[in-house]
Amino acid sequence: MSRYRVIRYLGYSIEILVLFVLQETPGLIPEIGGARPVMLIPAAVCIAMFESETPAMAFGLAGGLLADFGAGGLLGFHGLLLAVFCFVISLMAANLFQTNFFTALLTCAISEACITLLQWVFFFVVHGYAYPLYALTAHYFPIFCYTFALTPVAYAFNRGLALQIRSKEE
């Protein structure tokens, strides 16, 4: 493994840890409509757009497990989902579409919407709580919007990191 790849992976790891700390520090990130963003989702998805399948899946798993630790829910739910999503996104980015800002927005929107909807279904609807549509619109939709709003920052950081270090690698 080349020295530059190790530096890139170290940068991604530090990014995920810093975002986890920022996300879980009470009062640091303001709540909007009672919702706080899950900053690890767009970070993991954007990392997957610039890496091969195995590292993308590993960073998706790491980000998802940290999101599970922070959410206090079922351990492994976000880890499994993000690992699968990141693997597929990395495969698609390498073979099907160009990696640019528009595809990053679209990919993050689809993956965040799927993860948020699955979280709502498994943690709210399946348990039979009252007023599931109210929970979707009042709680889960603001989380989705707030998380999606952070996608440009995650894309810019990971694109800069990947391209800067790859240019030195070649």
Disulfide bonds with the S-S distance in Angstrom:
none
